[in-house]
Amino acid sequence: MSLRNGKEFLMIPGPTNVPDEVLRAMHRPAVDIYEGPLLETTDFCIGSLRRLFRTEGKTYIYAANGHGAWDAALCNTLKRGDRILVLESGRFALGWGEAGGIAGLNVEVLPGQWDKGVDPARLEARLKQDTAHEIAAILVVQVDTASGVWNDIAALRKAIDAAGHPALYMVDTIASLGCMPFEMDAWGVDVALTGSQKGLMCPPGLSFVAAGPKADKAHETADLRTNYTDWTFRQGPEHYQKYCGTPPEHLLFAFRRALELLFEEGLEKVWHRHALLAEATRRAVAEWSRDGAIHFSISEPHARSNSVSVVRIDQGDVAALRSFTKEVCGVTIGGTIGELSGKGIRIAHMGHVNAVMLLGTLAAIELGLTKLHIPHGRGGVQAAMDYLAEAV
C-alpha cells in the first residue's frame, strides 16, 4: 500500500525545493535584453550577491552549474603550470582540483579523511614547507555534500596567515551559501563561488563568483582566460557583456525572487532556521545510532554541516530504504556518493525547507528502518521534536 499521494518531499542535497513564488517569477514573457526591467534585475542580483557573500568585491553571474564557476575562478586568476593545493574532505574539492588539471594547472592534494574537516595545522605545516611560494592557490569547500563535512574557513585563513603564505584562498560555497554563515571579506577569502540550486532555492543553471582585490590583481596576468568566463569582458559597459551574450532571463527572474525571499526572512534568521533543522536531524540520527548499525559519516560533531547530514548504514538494504521512503511515503532522500557510494543516505535540510518537511522526512526514514528491520535505536523522531520544542 502506498501512502505517497499528497505533497511529495524532495530532500536531497541539490537540486532542492523551489518555492512556488520563485517558479511563478519565471512564468512571464521574454523581455528586451538591452534596456528596461532586465537591466534593473541584473543590478539587483549583482548587488545582492555581495550581500550574500558578505563582500565589497566584484560579483559575476554565469549561465552554468557549479562546475562552470570552478572553471571561472581558476581561469581568471591563474597561469598555466601554476600549482594549486586542494584540501580534501570529501569529493568536491577533489573535483575542483581535477578541473584545474584539465585547464593546465599543477594539482597537489593535501590528503584528508572523509569523516572530519580539514585540519588547519596540517595546512599551515604544508605551507611553511613551501618556502619558494610555488603554491599559487588553495582550494577548499565550506560544505562537501558527499561527506557532509563543514570546514572552518576562518580557521583555515588563520593557518594561511600563520604560515605567511601569499597563495590565493578560494572557497566553494555551493552547499553552504544561504544556509550558514559565510563572511568572505572578514575571513580573508579571495575568491568564492556558489550555485543556484541548493540554499539559494532556484532551479539549476546559474552559478556565481565573487572576487576580492587580490584576485583582481591576479587576473591581470592570468593566461588561462576563456572567452566566456573572462572577467574583463564581463566588466564591460554593455549589459549583454555581463553574461557574455544573451542573459538567462527567466532564471534571473527566479533568482531575483529567491533573493527577495531570503532578505525578507533575514539572512541571519535563515542561518538560524538551518541550524535548528540540522540539529534536530542530528538528534534523530544519534538515537538511531544507539543500536550500532547506523553512524554519522562525520566523526567530529563540530564538523557536521547545517545543510546536509550524511548517515552510514552498515547493516540492511540501503537501496530498499530509499525506495521505501520514496515509493511508499513520497519522500526522496539522497544516496551516498563517492567512496561512500551505496553505504548510507544523505538527508538534506537546505534551502526551502521547514520543520514539517524535516520531521516528515525523519518519520519516513524511521518508518522505513522499522519496516525493513534495519537495526536502529528507537525514538529518533521524538528526539528531534523534543529538541525543537525546547529550541523554539
C-alpha positions as CSV (number, residue, x, y, z in Angstrom):
1,M,0.0,0.0,0.0
2,S,1.3,3.5,-0.9
3,L,1.0,6.5,1.4
4,R,2.6,8.8,-1.1
5,N,-0.5,10.5,-2.6
6,G,-0.1,14.1,-1.5
7,K,2.7,16.7,-1.5
8,E,6.0,14.9,-2.2
9,F,9.1,16.0,-0.4
10,L,12.5,16.3,-2.3
11,M,15.1,16.1,0.5
12,I,18.3,15.6,-1.5
13,P,21.3,17.9,-1.3
14,G,20.6,19.6,-4.6
15,P,18.6,20.5,-6.6
16,T,16.4,21.4,-3.7
17,N,12.8,22.5,-3.5
18,V,12.0,25.7,-5.5
19,P,9.3,27.9,-3.8
20,D,6.1,28.4,-5.7
21,E,6.8,32.2,-5.8
22,V,10.2,31.5,-7.5
23,L,8.5,29.3,-10.1
24,R,5.9,31.9,-10.8
25,A,8.5,34.5,-11.3
26,M,9.7,32.6,-14.4
27,H,6.2,32.4,-15.9
28,R,6.4,35.6,-17.9
29,P,7.2,36.6,-21.5
30,A,10.8,37.2,-22.6
31,V,11.9,40.9,-22.4
32,D,14.4,43.1,-24.2
33,I,17.9,42.3,-23.2
34,Y,19.3,45.7,-23.9
35,E,17.1,48.0,-21.9
36,G,14.3,48.1,-19.3
37,P,13.4,45.7,-16.5
38,L,16.2,43.2,-17.2
39,L,18.9,45.7,-16.6
40,E,17.5,46.6,-13.2
41,T,17.2,42.9,-12.4
42,T,20.8,42.4,-13.2
43,D,21.9,45.3,-11.0
44,F,19.7,43.9,-8.1
45,C,21.2,40.4,-8.5
46,I,24.8,41.5,-8.7
47,G,24.4,43.8,-5.7
48,S,22.5,41.1,-3.7
49,L,25.3,38.7,-4.3
50,R,27.6,41.0,-2.5
51,R,25.2,40.9,0.5
52,L,25.1,37.1,0.3
53,F,28.9,36.6,0.1
54,R,29.5,39.5,2.6
55,T,32.0,41.2,0.3
56,E,32.8,44.5,-1.3
57,G,34.4,42.7,-4.2
58,K,33.1,42.1,-7.7
59,T,30.5,39.5,-8.5
60,Y,29.8,37.6,-11.7
61,I,26.8,35.6,-12.9
62,Y,27.3,32.6,-15.2
63,A,24.7,30.5,-17.1
64,A,26.3,27.4,-15.8
65,N,26.3,24.9,-12.9
66,G,28.9,24.9,-10.2
67,H,31.5,23.3,-12.4
68,G,31.3,26.4,-14.6
69,A,32.0,28.5,-11.6
70,W,35.0,26.3,-10.8
71,D,36.5,27.0,-14.2
72,A,35.7,30.7,-14.0
73,A,37.5,31.0,-10.6
74,L,40.7,29.2,-11.9
75,C,40.9,30.6,-15.4
76,N,40.5,34.2,-14.4
77,T,43.3,34.2,-11.7
78,L,46.0,31.6,-12.6
79,K,48.6,30.8,-15.2
80,R,49.3,27.6,-17.0
81,G,51.5,25.4,-14.8
82,D,50.7,27.1,-11.6
83,R,50.5,24.8,-8.5
84,I,47.2,24.6,-6.7
85,L,46.7,22.9,-3.3
86,V,43.4,21.1,-3.0
87,L,42.2,20.5,0.6
88,E,40.5,17.1,0.7
89,S,37.5,16.5,2.9
90,G,35.1,14.7,0.5
91,R,34.5,14.5,-3.2
92,F,34.0,18.1,-4.4
93,A,37.3,19.9,-3.6
94,L,38.9,17.0,-5.4
95,G,36.6,17.6,-8.4
96,W,37.6,21.2,-8.4
97,G,41.2,20.2,-8.5
98,E,40.6,17.8,-11.3
99,A,39.0,20.7,-13.3
100,G,42.2,22.6,-12.7
101,G,44.3,19.8,-14.0
102,I,42.3,19.8,-17.3
103,A,42.9,23.5,-17.5
104,G,46.7,23.1,-17.4
105,L,47.4,23.6,-13.7
106,N,49.7,21.5,-11.5
107,V,47.4,19.9,-8.9
108,E,48.6,18.9,-5.4
109,V,46.2,17.3,-2.9
110,L,46.6,17.8,0.8
111,P,45.1,14.3,1.8
112,G,42.2,14.4,4.2
113,Q,39.7,12.0,5.6
114,W,36.0,11.8,4.8
115,D,34.9,11.7,8.4
116,K,36.4,15.0,9.5
117,G,37.2,18.5,8.4
118,V,40.4,19.9,7.0
119,D,43.0,20.3,9.8
120,P,44.3,23.9,9.9
121,A,47.6,22.7,11.5
122,R,48.3,20.4,8.6
123,L,47.6,23.2,6.1
124,E,49.9,25.5,8.0
125,A,52.7,22.9,8.1
126,R,52.4,22.2,4.3
127,L,52.5,25.9,3.5
128,K,55.6,26.5,5.7
129,Q,57.4,23.8,3.7
130,D,56.6,25.9,0.5
131,T,59.4,28.4,1.1
132,A,59.6,29.3,-2.6
133,H,55.8,30.0,-2.6
134,E,55.2,27.7,-5.5
135,I,51.6,27.2,-4.5
136,A,49.5,29.8,-6.2
137,A,46.1,29.0,-4.9
138,I,44.4,27.0,-2.1
139,L,41.1,25.3,-2.9
140,V,38.5,24.1,-0.3
141,V,34.8,23.6,0.1
142,Q,32.9,25.0,3.0
143,V,30.5,22.1,2.9
144,D,31.0,18.9,1.0
145,T,27.8,17.2,0.2
146,A,29.5,13.8,-0.4
147,S,30.8,13.6,3.2
148,G,28.5,16.0,5.0
149,V,31.5,17.9,6.4
150,W,31.7,21.6,7.3
151,N,35.1,23.2,7.1
152,D,36.1,26.1,9.3
153,I,37.0,28.7,6.6
154,A,38.1,31.3,9.2
155,A,40.4,28.9,10.9
156,L,42.0,27.8,7.6
157,R,42.6,31.5,6.8
158,K,44.4,31.9,10.1
159,A,46.6,28.9,9.2
160,I,47.5,30.5,5.9
161,D,48.4,33.8,7.6
162,A,50.4,31.9,10.3
163,A,52.5,30.4,7.5
164,G,52.9,33.8,5.9
165,H,51.9,32.4,2.6
166,P,50.7,34.6,-0.3
167,A,48.5,32.0,-2.2
168,L,45.0,32.9,-3.3
169,Y,42.4,31.5,-1.0
170,M,39.5,30.1,-2.9
171,V,36.3,28.7,-1.3
172,D,33.4,26.7,-2.9
173,T,30.2,27.6,-1.0
174,I,27.8,25.8,-3.3
175,A,26.3,23.7,-0.5
176,S,26.6,26.4,2.2
177,L,25.7,29.9,1.0
178,G,22.3,30.8,2.1
179,C,22.4,28.0,4.7
180,M,25.0,29.1,7.2
181,P,27.4,32.0,7.9
182,F,29.9,32.9,5.3
183,E,32.0,36.1,5.6
184,M,34.1,36.5,2.5
185,D,35.9,39.7,3.4
186,A,36.1,39.2,7.2
187,W,37.6,35.8,6.7
188,G,40.1,36.9,4.0
189,V,38.7,34.8,1.2
190,D,40.0,35.9,-2.2
191,V,37.6,34.0,-4.5
192,A,34.2,32.5,-3.5
193,L,31.7,30.7,-5.7
194,T,28.3,29.1,-5.5
195,G,25.4,27.7,-7.5
196,S,21.7,28.5,-7.7
197,Q,20.2,25.1,-6.9
198,K,20.8,24.5,-3.2
199,G,20.5,27.1,-0.4
200,L,19.5,29.8,-3.0
201,M,16.2,27.9,-3.8
202,C,16.4,28.2,-7.6
203,P,16.5,25.8,-10.5
204,P,19.9,24.6,-11.6
205,G,21.6,26.6,-14.3
206,L,23.1,29.7,-12.7
207,S,26.4,30.0,-10.8
208,F,28.1,32.9,-9.2
209,V,31.7,34.0,-8.5
210,A,32.9,36.8,-6.1
211,A,36.4,38.2,-6.5
212,G,38.3,40.3,-4.0
213,P,41.1,42.7,-4.7
214,K,43.9,40.1,-4.6
215,A,42.0,38.0,-7.2
216,D,41.5,41.1,-9.3
217,K,45.3,41.7,-9.3
218,A,46.0,38.1,-10.2
219,H,43.5,38.5,-13.1
220,E,45.8,41.0,-14.8
221,T,48.4,38.3,-15.5
222,A,46.2,35.2,-15.8
223,D,46.8,33.4,-19.1
224,L,44.0,30.7,-18.8
225,R,41.2,33.1,-19.6
226,T,38.4,31.9,-21.9
227,N,36.1,34.0,-23.9
228,Y,33.0,33.0,-21.9
229,T,34.5,33.2,-18.4
230,D,36.6,36.3,-18.8
231,W,36.1,38.9,-16.0
232,T,37.5,41.8,-18.1
233,F,34.9,41.3,-20.8
234,R,32.1,40.9,-18.2
235,Q,33.1,44.2,-16.7
236,G,32.4,46.0,-20.0
237,P,29.8,48.8,-20.4
238,E,27.2,46.8,-22.4
239,H,24.6,44.8,-20.5
240,Y,25.0,41.7,-22.6
241,Q,28.7,41.6,-21.6
242,K,27.6,40.7,-18.0
243,Y,26.6,37.4,-19.5
244,C,28.9,37.1,-22.5
245,G,25.9,37.1,-24.7
246,T,22.1,36.6,-24.2
247,P,21.2,36.7,-20.5
248,P,19.4,33.7,-19.0
249,E,16.3,35.8,-18.5
250,H,13.9,33.5,-16.8
251,L,16.5,32.1,-14.4
252,L,17.4,35.6,-13.5
253,F,13.7,36.4,-12.7
254,A,13.6,33.3,-10.5
255,F,16.9,34.2,-8.8
256,R,15.7,37.8,-8.0
257,R,12.6,36.4,-6.3
258,A,14.6,33.9,-4.3
259,L,16.9,36.7,-3.2
260,E,13.9,38.8,-2.1
261,L,12.6,35.8,-0.1
262,L,15.9,35.3,1.7
263,F,16.2,39.0,2.6
264,E,12.5,39.2,3.7
265,E,13.2,36.4,6.1
266,G,16.5,37.9,7.1
267,L,19.8,36.2,6.3
268,E,20.7,35.6,10.0
269,K,17.3,34.1,10.6
270,V,17.8,31.8,7.5
271,W,21.0,30.6,9.0
272,H,19.3,30.0,12.4
273,R,16.5,28.0,10.7
274,H,19.0,25.8,9.1
275,A,20.9,25.4,12.3
276,L,17.7,24.3,14.2
277,L,16.7,21.8,11.5
278,A,20.2,20.4,11.2
279,E,20.5,19.8,15.0
280,A,17.0,18.2,15.0
281,T,18.3,15.8,12.3
282,R,21.4,15.1,14.4
283,R,19.3,14.3,17.4
284,A,17.3,11.8,15.4
285,V,20.4,10.2,14.0
286,A,22.0,10.0,17.4
287,E,19.1,7.9,18.6
288,W,19.1,5.7,15.6
289,S,22.8,5.1,16.0
290,R,22.4,3.6,19.5
291,D,21.9,0.1,18.0
292,G,25.3,0.1,16.2
293,A,24.2,-0.3,12.6
294,I,23.8,3.5,11.9
295,H,26.5,6.1,12.2
296,F,27.3,9.7,11.5
297,S,29.6,10.0,8.5
298,I,31.4,12.8,10.2
299,S,33.0,11.7,13.5
300,E,33.7,15.2,14.8
301,P,30.4,16.7,16.0
302,H,31.5,20.3,15.3
303,A,32.3,19.5,11.7
304,R,28.8,18.2,10.8
305,S,27.2,20.6,8.4
306,N,23.9,22.5,8.8
307,S,22.9,21.9,5.2
308,V,23.2,18.1,4.8
309,S,23.6,15.1,7.1
310,V,25.3,12.0,5.8
311,V,24.5,8.8,7.6
312,R,26.3,5.5,7.2
313,I,24.2,2.3,7.4
314,D,26.3,-0.8,8.0
315,Q,23.5,-3.4,8.0
316,G,20.4,-3.7,5.9
317,D,19.4,-2.7,2.4
318,V,20.1,1.0,1.8
319,A,18.6,1.0,-1.6
320,A,15.4,-0.6,-0.2
321,L,15.2,2.1,2.4
322,R,15.4,4.9,-0.1
323,S,12.9,3.1,-2.3
324,F,10.5,2.7,0.7
325,T,10.6,6.4,1.6
326,K,10.1,7.5,-2.0
327,E,7.6,4.9,-3.3
328,V,5.6,4.4,-0.1
329,C,5.9,7.7,1.7
330,G,6.6,10.2,-1.1
331,V,9.9,11.4,0.4
332,T,13.0,11.4,-1.7
333,I,16.2,11.2,0.3
334,G,19.7,11.2,-1.2
335,G,22.0,8.2,-1.6
336,T,25.7,8.4,-0.7
337,I,28.3,9.1,-3.4
338,G,32.0,8.9,-4.0
339,E,33.8,6.5,-1.7
340,L,30.6,6.2,0.4
341,S,28.5,5.2,-2.5
342,G,25.8,2.7,-1.5
343,K,26.8,2.8,2.1
344,G,24.2,5.2,3.5
345,I,21.8,8.0,3.0
346,R,22.0,11.8,2.7
347,I,19.3,13.9,4.4
348,A,19.2,17.4,3.1
349,H,18.0,20.3,5.3
350,M,18.9,23.1,3.0
351,G,17.0,25.9,1.2
352,H,13.2,25.9,1.1
353,V,12.6,23.6,4.0
354,N,10.6,23.9,7.2
355,A,10.0,21.9,10.4
356,V,7.1,19.9,8.9
357,M,9.1,18.8,5.9
358,L,12.1,17.8,8.1
359,L,10.1,16.0,10.7
360,G,8.1,14.2,8.0
361,T,11.3,13.1,6.3
362,L,12.7,11.8,9.6
363,A,9.5,10.0,10.3
364,A,9.5,8.3,6.8
365,I,13.1,7.2,7.4
366,E,12.3,5.8,10.8
367,L,9.2,4.0,9.5
368,G,11.4,2.5,6.7
369,L,14.1,1.4,9.2
370,T,11.4,-0.4,11.2
371,K,9.6,-1.9,8.2
372,L,12.8,-3.2,6.7
373,H,14.2,-4.5,10.0
374,I,17.3,-2.4,9.8
375,P,18.8,-2.3,13.3
376,H,18.4,1.1,14.9
377,G,17.7,2.8,18.2
378,R,14.0,3.9,18.6
379,G,12.8,7.4,19.2
380,G,14.7,9.4,16.7
381,V,11.7,11.5,15.6
382,Q,10.7,12.1,19.2
383,A,14.2,13.3,20.0
384,A,14.1,15.7,17.1
385,M,10.7,17.0,18.2
386,D,11.9,17.4,21.8
387,Y,14.9,19.4,20.6
388,L,12.8,21.7,18.5
389,A,10.2,22.1,21.3
390,E,12.9,23.5,23.5
391,A,14.8,25.5,20.9
392,V,11.8,27.5,19.6
